[in-house]
Amino acid sequence: MKTRTKVLYLIASSLIVFGMILAAIGYFNGAHYSLTFTGRSLEVNNNREMKTKTIPLDAFNKVDGQINNANIAFVPSDSYKVEIKYPSKQKWSCKVENGTLYIQYKRPSKYSFGIGLTANDSAYIKVYVPNKQSLLSFKLANRYGDTRIEGISSDSMNINSHDGDLSLADLKAQTLEINNLYGDTRMKGISSDSIKLNSHDGDLSLASIKAEELVFKNEYGDSGLKHIHSNHLTGTTNDGDMNLSNINVSKASFSTKYGDTAIQKITSNGLKMKSNDGDITVKGSLKGETEIISSYGDVSLQTAANPKELSYMLSSKDGDIVVNNKAYEGNVSSTTDSQNRLQVKSHDGDIALKFSME
């Protein structure tokens, strides 16, 4: 490499490093300016300069929202309106057409791009929906930002979040489908015929849920459920603990790859559980067919059932078995005339069964 080229290379590298240092200092001191090319010109933007609008809306019975970067909330009210607080350079569209409310972020240019390290203030959108209004459909996709929905009634609801927390409360829907890629999901006071919930990376918290069918899947994160009433409950987790309490179901099925599973006060007429690596704890009635398969981890069961009304077969390849404080090795079984049957298989772990809810 020629000397002149080396000098130019060193100067360019030094300027880049110096620029990055200045940008970092500016960012941590609250910098809020950026450069944006709109296709026609290069503009300097002040990302802290916010605008606020309150827009009255015509009546609507459908919602279609495509949110790029904003926190959004739907709340019960006595009128139709929307409040928006957003950076001055952003453009948002909120309008009702043919009974559908459309909420969209408008990009300034097809060829626009921005540079700079900035501490942006996200837009905030608040939509007011009359208390007694029942919607035909509710579709919302939020790419970056938190989503809060309260007191909405709709035939169908479809909610997608890419990166942000979800908070849903006091909702009624015939079908409710939720997908949250990165963020926690909290649900309380939900009534639906069918609920399908998928979470990739985040904790789940569900309380006071009534559903004919409730299916949830959580790849990475803990799952907590309490006060659940459902005919069919299915839960699958890949890596995270599962904690359930006050569960009243006809049929339930749970599968955990890595993590502990604890169920307190469950009433069911059929329960299936499978765990690859983690402890299982169950306290409940154990009616109908109960099947538990554990590869690695201890299994602890406590029931108020009469021993004469529960047939059981317990087996552990590498682990101890205890039934009402009496120890066994390998396997133990008891047969009754009851339709209530319990089967537990463990590859490596102890099994404990106690006929008492004290």
C-alpha positions in Angstrom: 0.0 0.0 0.0 1.4 3.4 -1.0 2.2 5.9 1.8 -0.4 8.4 0.6 -3.0 5.7 0.6 -2.0 4.7 4.1 -2.3 8.3 5.3 -5.8 8.7 3.8 -6.8 5.4 5.3 -5.7 6.4 8.7 -7.4 9.8 8.5 -10.7 8.2 7.3 -10.6 5.6 10.1 -9.8 8.2 12.7 -12.7 10.4 11.5 -15.1 7.4 11.7 -14.1 6.5 15.2 -14.2 10.1 16.3 -17.7 10.5 14.8 -18.9 7.4 16.6 -17.6 8.7 19.9 -19.3 12.0 19.4 -22.5 10.3 18.4 -22.4 8.1 21.5 -21.8 11.1 23.7 -24.7 12.9 22.1 -27.0 10.0 22.5 -26.4 9.4 26.2 -26.8 13.2 26.7 -30.3 13.1 25.1 -29.5 13.8 21.5 -32.6 14.1 19.4 -31.5 15.1 15.9 -31.2 13.0 12.8 -30.7 13.4 9.1 -33.3 12.1 6.7 -33.2 12.0 2.9 -36.8 12.4 1.6 -36.0 11.7 -2.1 -35.8 15.5 -2.8 -33.7 16.9 0.0 -31.6 16.2 3.1 -33.5 17.3 6.2 -32.4 17.8 9.9 -35.1 16.4 12.2 -35.8 17.2 15.8 -37.2 13.9 17.1 -38.3 15.5 20.4 -40.6 18.0 18.8 -44.1 16.5 19.4 -47.5 17.2 18.0 -50.8 16.4 19.7 -54.2 15.9 17.9 -57.7 14.9 18.9 -59.8 13.7 16.0 -63.5 13.0 16.3 -64.5 9.8 14.4 -67.6 8.6 12.7 -69.1 5.4 14.1 -67.3 2.2 13.0 -67.8 -1.5 13.5 -64.5 -2.7 12.2 -60.9 -1.9 13.1 -57.8 -2.2 10.8 -54.6 -0.9 12.3 -51.1 -1.0 10.8 -48.8 0.5 13.3 -45.1 0.9 12.6 -43.6 2.5 15.7 -46.0 3.6 18.4 -47.6 2.8 21.7 -51.4 2.3 21.2 -54.4 1.9 23.5 -58.1 1.1 22.9 -60.3 2.1 25.8 -64.0 2.3 26.5 -65.7 5.7 26.3 -69.0 7.4 25.5 -67.9 8.6 22.0 -65.8 7.8 19.0 -62.5 9.7 18.9 -58.7 9.3 18.7 -55.9 11.1 20.4 -52.4 11.1 18.8 -49.1 12.4 20.1 -46.3 12.0 17.6 -43.0 13.4 16.5 -43.6 16.4 14.2 -41.9 14.8 11.2 -44.1 11.7 11.3 -47.4 11.4 9.4 -50.3 9.4 10.7 -53.7 8.6 9.1 -56.8 7.9 11.2 -60.0 7.7 9.2 -63.3 5.8 9.0 -64.3 4.5 5.6 -67.3 2.2 5.0 -67.6 1.5 8.7 -63.9 0.6 9.2 -61.4 2.5 11.3 -58.1 2.6 9.5 -55.0 3.6 11.5 -51.7 3.8 9.5 -48.3 5.3 9.6 -47.4 7.1 6.4 -43.8 6.9 5.2 -42.5 10.3 3.9 -41.0 8.8 0.8 -40.5 5.5 -1.0 -36.8 6.3 -1.1 -36.3 7.9 2.3 -33.7 6.9 4.7 -32.3 8.3 7.9 -28.9 8.4 9.7 -27.9 9.3 13.2 -28.1 8.0 16.8 -31.2 9.5 18.4 -33.2 9.0 21.5 -36.6 9.0 19.7 -39.9 9.6 21.4 -42.4 7.1 20.0 -45.9 8.2 18.9 -48.8 7.5 21.3 -52.2 6.7 20.0 -55.4 6.4 22.1 -58.6 5.2 20.5 -61.9 5.7 22.3 -64.7 3.2 21.6 -68.3 3.5 23.1 -68.9 1.0 25.9 -71.9 -0.8 24.3 -70.5 -0.9 20.8 -69.9 -4.5 19.5 -67.5 -4.8 16.6 -67.6 -7.2 13.7 -63.8 -7.5 13.4 -60.7 -6.1 15.1 -57.3 -6.4 13.3 -54.2 -4.7 14.7 -50.6 -5.1 13.8 -48.0 -3.2 15.9 -44.4 -3.5 14.8 -42.6 -1.6 17.5 -44.5 -0.4 20.6 -46.7 -1.5 23.5 -50.4 -2.3 22.9 -53.2 -2.0 25.4 -56.8 -3.0 24.7 -59.6 -2.7 27.2 -63.3 -3.2 27.2 -63.7 -4.2 23.5 -66.3 -6.6 22.3 -65.9 -8.1 18.8 -66.9 -11.1 16.8 -63.3 -11.7 15.9 -60.0 -10.3 17.1 -56.6 -10.7 15.5 -53.7 -9.0 17.3 -50.0 -9.1 16.1 -47.1 -7.6 17.9 -43.5 -7.7 16.7 -41.7 -6.0 19.5 -43.6 -4.7 22.5 -45.7 -5.7 25.5 -49.4 -6.6 25.1 -52.0 -5.9 27.8 -55.6 -7.1 27.2 -58.4 -6.7 29.7 -62.2 -7.2 29.8 -62.5 -8.4 26.2 -65.3 -10.4 24.6 -64.8 -12.2 21.3 -66.0 -15.3 19.6 -62.5 -15.9 18.3 -59.3 -14.3 19.6 -55.9 -14.9 18.0 -52.8 -13.3 19.4 -49.2 -13.4 18.2 -46.4 -11.7 20.1 -42.9 -12.1 18.9 -40.8 -10.2 21.5 -42.6 -8.9 24.6 -44.7 -9.9 27.6 -48.4 -10.7 27.3 -50.9 -10.0 30.0 -54.6 -11.0 29.7 -57.3 -10.5 32.3 -61.1 -10.8 32.2 -61.3 -12.4 28.8 -64.4 -14.3 27.5 -64.2 -16.1 24.2 -65.2 -19.3 22.3 -61.7 -19.8 21.1 -58.4 -18.2 22.2 -55.1 -19.0 20.4 -52.0 -17.3 21.9 -48.5 -17.6 20.5 -45.5 -16.0 22.2 -41.9 -16.4 20.9 -39.9 -14.6 23.6 -41.7 -13.1 26.7 -43.6 -14.0 29.8 -47.3 -14.9 29.7 -49.8 -13.9 32.5 -53.4 -15.0 32.1 -56.1 -14.5 34.7 -59.9 -14.8 34.9 -60.2 -16.4 31.4 -63.4 -18.2 30.2 -63.1 -20.0 26.9 -64.5 -23.0 25.2 -61.0 -23.6 23.8 -57.7 -22.1 25.1 -54.5 -22.9 23.4 -51.2 -21.2 24.3 -47.6 -21.6 23.1 -44.6 -19.9 24.7 -41.1 -20.6 23.2 -39.0 -18.6 25.7 -40.5 -17.3 28.9 -42.5 -18.2 32.0 -46.2 -18.8 31.8 -48.6 -18.0 34.6 -52.3 -18.9 34.5 -54.9 -18.5 37.3 -58.7 -18.7 37.5 -59.1 -20.4 34.1 -62.4 -22.0 33.0 -62.3 -24.0 29.8 -63.5 -27.1 28.2 -60.2 -27.7 26.3 -56.9 -26.2 27.6 -53.6 -26.8 25.8 -50.3 -25.4 26.8 -46.8 -25.8 25.3 -43.6 -24.3 26.4 -40.0 -24.7 25.1 -37.9 -23.0 27.8 -39.6 -21.6 30.8 -41.6 -22.4 34.0 -45.3 -23.0 33.9 -47.4 -22.1 37.0 -51.1 -22.6 37.1 -53.7 -22.2 39.9 -57.5 -22.5 40.2 -57.9 -24.3 36.9 -61.4 -25.7 36.1 -61.3 -27.7 32.8 -62.9 -30.7 31.1 -59.7 -31.7 29.3 -56.2 -30.3 29.7 -52.8 -31.1 28.0 -49.4 -29.5 28.9 -46.0 -30.1 27.3 -42.8 -28.6 28.6 -39.3 -29.1 27.2 -37.2 -27.2 29.7 -38.7 -25.9 32.9 -40.7 -26.7 36.0 -44.5 -27.2 35.9 -46.6 -26.5 38.9 -50.4 -26.8 39.1 -52.4 -25.8 42.2 -56.1 -26.5 42.6 -57.0 -28.1 39.3 -60.3 -29.7 38.6 -60.4 -31.7 35.4 -61.9 -34.8 33.8 -58.8 -35.6 31.9 -55.2 -34.4 32.2 -52.1 -35.2 30.1 -48.6 -33.8 30.9 -45.3 -34.3 29.3 -42.0 -32.9 30.5 -38.5 -33.4 29.0 -36.4 -31.7 31.8 -38.1 -30.2 34.8 -40.1 -31.0 38.0 -43.8 -31.5 37.9 -46.1 -30.7 40.8 -49.9 -31.2 40.7 -52.5 -30.6 43.4 -56.1 -31.4 42.4 -58.9 -33.8 41.9 -57.3 -36.1 39.3 -60.6 -37.3 37.9 -60.9 -39.1 34.6 -57.8 -40.2 32.8 -54.5 -38.6 34.1 -51.3 -39.4 32.2 -47.9 -37.9 33.2 -44.6 -38.7 31.3 -41.4 -37.2 32.7 -37.9 -37.8 31.2 -35.8 -35.9 33.8 -37.2 -34.5 37.0 -39.3 -35.3 40.0 -43.1 -35.8 40.0 -45.1 -34.8 43.0 -48.9 -35.4 43.1 -51.4 -34.5 45.9 -55.1 -35.3 45.6 -58.2 -35.3 47.8 -59.5 -38.4 46.0 -60.3 -41.5 48.0 -57.7 -44.1 47.4 -60.5 -46.6 46.7 -61.7 -44.3 43.8 -58.4 -43.9 41.9 -56.6 -46.6 40.0 -52.9 -45.8 39.6 -49.8 -47.2 38.0 -46.5 -45.5 38.8 -43.1 -46.5 37.3 -39.6 -44.9 37.5 -36.5 -46.3 35.8 -34.1 -44.3 38.0 -35.8 -42.9 41.0 -37.8 -43.7 44.2 -41.6 -44.0 44.4 -43.5 -42.9 47.5 -47.2 -43.4 48.1 -48.6 -41.9 51.3 -45.1 -42.0 52.8 -44.5 -45.7 51.9 -41.5 -46.2 49.6 -41.3 -48.5 46.6 -38.8 -49.3 43.9 -39.3 -49.7 40.2 -43.1 -49.5 40.0 -46.3 -49.7 42.0 -49.9 -50.1 41.0 -53.4 -50.2 42.5 -56.6 -51.2 40.7 -60.2 -50.1 41.6 -63.6 -50.2 40.0 -63.5 -46.4 39.5 -63.2 -44.7 36.1 -60.5 -42.4 37.5 -57.1 -43.6 36.4 -53.6 -42.3 37.0 -50.5 -43.3 35.1 -47.1 -41.8 35.7 -43.9 -42.8 33.9 -40.5 -41.4 34.8 -37.1 -42.1 33.2 -34.9 -40.3 35.8 -36.7 -38.8 38.9 -38.7 -39.6 42.0 -42.4 -40.0 42.1 -44.5 -39.0 45.1 -48.3 -39.6 45.5 -50.2 -38.4 48.5 -54.0 -38.8 49.1 -54.6 -35.6 51.0 -55.0 -31.9 50.2 -53.9 -30.7 53.6 
